[in-house]
Amino acid sequence: MITFALEACNLSRTFGTVKALDDVSLSLEAGKVLALLGQSGSGKSTLLRVLAGLESLDAGEVYADGRLVSDVRTTVPPEKRPLGMVFQDYALFPHLTALANVAFGLGHLGKPERRALAASWLERVGLSNRGGAFPHELSGGEQQRVALARALAPNPRAILMDEPFSGLDPHLRADLQSSMLATLAEAGVAALIVSHDTEEALAVADQVAIIEHGRILQSGLPRDVYRAPKSLEAARALGAVWSLDGLAQNGQVATRLGTFESPFDGPVVVCSRPEATLVTASDSGQFNVIDRRGVGRFMTLKLQGVTGDGAFITAQVEAKTAPEIGQHVALSLLPEDVFVFKA
């Protein structure tokens, strides 16, 4: 039987008339990274605060390392939970050095042991020479690593990270993602990373969960959720999609791109991803290229039916074969790349 590092069971939390969490369940396995994806107001921050012990519950239970830490009657304080926390702005104490920040949560140890353990964690995150620096003397990336070391130093079972890479430049973000994953794997600590950045989440996560309006829309392996979304909202949460309205009958829906199987009859939405949309230049093609964008290897095309009606479709193609604006093209899709949802 698996003992999860952190487990949320049927959590609900309401503020006035707003249901911030609505029957939310998820679990973190030791040494794994779960990315929680959602837009502003989706419930991400409330869930993080509930898991950390900063917010009470209206219903449900939270278990940390198999121990009940939150229900409707009890909320174990954050400092009593086997959890670490990395805030969006890192929340380092400005009057303490990097070494003292990391040592802050080690009050159960003697001073020499605290300093030695804090120093070892700074070394593990590549900051052994910055222990005497104050937060304002550190770069954003260095502050992030100090915050990670501070969260991991007390040997938690899991850490909670709120938008940990926001505000960092792309090159630094990639380096920190790599070093963070290596540090977490070495420590064997589970991590819940809250993000609105799909690319970031897919780069670091072993599992993803998509939250919207306080409910988990879908969770699972990133590749499974990406390839088989259960709703249009879940599909959009993991990348760009285009969509066409259709009317399904007898398990099939006919579109200008072909006829596809549908699990529903009646009004439906047919959609796919730009990179799965195959484009072929053709004088008799039923679509026009009305815009093209991008640099490097790939280019994104905006397409519309030659009659000028209907929805726009986007396609991602290799730049060296990309048709020009105004050119007619034919489009095709593999059946496994088409998603059909109820309208």
N, C-alpha and C positions, 0 to 999 in steps of 0.2 A: 504493500500500500504506500502510495506516494504521500509524504508530508510536505506540503507546499511551504515555501519560504514566506509567502503572503497569499492570503485567500480572502476574497470578498464574496459574500453570499447574499443575494437579493437585497441590495442596499437601496434605501429610499431616503430622500431629504428634500423637504419643501420649505421655501421661503415665501411666506405670504400666499399668493396664488400661483407661484412659479414652482414647478416640480423640477428641481435641479438634478436629482437622481431618481430614476424610475426603475426599480427592480434590477439593479446592476449586479452582475456576477462576473468575476474573472479570477484567475490564479496565476502565480508566478512560481516557476520551478527554480530550484537552486542553480546558480550559474547561467541562467538564461536571461535574455533581454526582451521585455515586452514593450512595444511602442503603442501608446494610446493616442490615437489621431482624432482630431475634431476641431471645428472652427470655434471662434470666440463665442461664448455663451452656450456651448454644447454640454457643459458639465464636467469638463476635464479638471479644472482647478478645484471644484467642490469635491470630486472624487479623491483627488490627491490629499486634500485637507482632512477628509474623513479617514483615509488610510493612515495618515500621519498622526491622527489624534488631535488635530486642531479644530475639528468640527464634530458635533454630535450627530446621531442618527435618529430618524423617525421609524425606521424598520431595517431589519437585516443584521448581519454579523460580520465582523472582521477578525480573522485569525492570523497571527504572526508566529511562524515556526510551530504551528499546531496549537497555539494558546489563544484563547478568546481575549481580544483586547478592546473590542467595541461591540455593544449592542444597545438596545433602547434604554437599558438601565445603567450601563457602565461604560465609561470611556477612560481607558488607561492613558495617563499623560504621555506625551511624545517621548520624554526622556526615559520612560520606563519600557519603551518598546524596542525590540531588537531591529530597529530600522534607522537608516541614515537618510539625510535630506540634503539635496543640492537645489537651492532656490534659483530662480531665473536671473536674479542680479547677484547671485553667489552669497550675499548677506554675510560677508566677512566682517569681523569686528575691526573698525578702522584704527583703534588705538592699540591693537595687538599686532605683533609681527606675524609673518607667515608661520613660523614655528609655533608660536603661542596660539594661533588660531587652530592649528591642527591638534594641539595638545589640550584644547579647551574641554573636549568631551571625555577626557581621561582622568577625571578627578578621583576616581577610585584607586588610582596608582600613586605611588610616591613620586616626588618631584623628579629624581633622576630617571625613573622608569618612564615617566611621562615624556620627558625631553628625548630620551633615546628612541621611544616608539614613534614620536612625532617626526624626529629626524629621519628614521628609516622610511616612513611613508613619504616624506618629501623627496627622498632619494628614489623611491619607486615611481614617482610621477615626474622624475627628471628635474627636480628643483632643489637639489642638495646644496647648491650655492646661493639660494635665495631665502634661507631661513630667517635672516635678520631683516628682511625688507618688509615695510608696511604695505597694506593693500594699495594705497595710492601710488606706490612706487612700482607696482607690478602691472604688466600688460593684461589685457582681457583674457588672453589664453592662460597666462600664469595664474590669474585669480581663479579661473575655472579649475585648474589642476589643484590649487590649494583647497578649494571647496570640496573637490572629490576626495582628496587625502583626508580632510577633516571628517567627511562622512564615513569613510572606510576605516579610520583608525580604531574606533571602538569595537570593530569586528562584528558588524551587523549581519543579519541574515539577508536583508534586502535593502536597497537604497531607492529613494524616490527622487526623480530629477525633473524639474519643471523648466521646459524649453532651455536645456543646458547650453545649446550652441547658438542661440539667437544673438544677433548683433556682432558675430565674429565674421571676418572675411572668409570667402570660400576655401582658400588654400589652408588657412589656419584651422577652419572647421574640419576639413578632411583629416588633417594630422591629429587633431584632438580626438576625433571619433575613433581613429585607429588606436591611439594610445589608451583611450578610456576602455575600449573593448578588451585590450590586452591586460589592463590592470584588473578589470572585473573578472576575467577568466582566471587569472592567476589567484585572485582572492576567493574564487568560487561563490561570489555574491550575486544574487538575483537583482535585476534592475527594472524599474518601471519608468520609462521615459515618456513624458507628456510633450506632444509636439503638434504643430499644425502644418509642418513641413513634410510632405509625403516622401520626397527624395531622401531626406535625412532619416526618416523612420525606416524606410526600406533598406538603407545602407547599414543600419546598426541592429535591426531587430531579428530575433529568432521567431517571435510571434507578434502579431498586430491585433489591435482591437479598435474598432471604429465606433465612436460615440456621437450621437446627435440628439438634441432635445432631451438629454438625460438618460437615454437608452442606448445599450450596446446594439448596434445594427448587425455586426458580424465580427467574429474573431477567428484566428487560426494562423497557419503558416502564411507568410507574406505572399508566396507564389500561388497558394490555393485561393486566397481572398482576391488576388489580382486577376487570376484566370477564371474564377467562378464567383463573381459577386452575387449577392442575394437580392440586391435592390439597386436602383439607379443611383441612389445616394451613396451606397457603399462603393459602387464602381467609380464614381467621381472622387471619392475620398482618396483613392489610390492612383489617381492620374487623370489626364484629360480623356474625355469621351465625347463623341458626337451622337446625336439621336434623331430618329425619324418617327413620326406617328404612323400607326398602322391599324388595320382591323383584321384580327385573326379569326379564321373560320376552319373548323374541322382540324385543329392542331397545326395550322400553317398560316403564315402571314406573307402577303405579297408586297414587295417594295420595288422601287426603281433599280435597286441593286440585286434583285433576285428574290426568290421565295425561300423562307426559312421556317424551320419547325418552331412552334410556340407551345409552351406548357399551358397557355390560357387561350380561351376564345373571347372575342370582344375587343374593345379598344386596348391597344398595347403600345409600348415604346420599344423600338428596335434600336440598339446602339452598339457601338464598337469603339475601339481605340484608334487614334491616328496612325500608330505604327503598324497596325494590322490591316489597314486599308490599302489594297494593292492598286497602283495607278499605272495605266498604260496609255501612252500617247496614241490617239486615234482620231482621224478626221470625222469619223462617224460616232465618236463618243458622245454620250448624253450629258457630260458635265464640262463646265468651263473653269479654267484656273483664273480666279479673280484676284488673288494675292499670293505672294510667296515671301517667307521670312526665314532668317537664320543665317548663321555663318558656320564654317567648319564642315564636318562630314555630312550632317543631315540638314534638311530644310523642311519647314512646315508649309503646306499648301492649303489655301482656302478655296473651296470648290462650291459651285452652284450649278443646278440644272440649266441646260442651254436655253430653256424657256424662261428662265429668270424667276421661277416660282419654287416654292418648297424650301426646306431648311438647308442651312449651310452644312457642309461636311469638311472636316479637316483630315489631312493625311500627312504622314511624315515619311519622307523619301530621301534617298541618297542625293546629295547636292549635285553630283556629276551627271545624274540622269533626270534631274528635276525639269519638268516642262516649264515653258515660259508663260507669263501672264497672257491670257487671251487664247491659249491653246486648248483645243478640245481633248478630253481624256475619257477613257473608259475605266470604271472602277469594279473591283471584285473583292470578295471576302471569303475566307474559309469558314465553314459552318461553325467550327469550334471557337471562332473569334467573335461570334455574334451573340449578344445578350438580348433577351426579350423579357420585358417586365410589364406588369399591368399598368395601364395608363393611370 
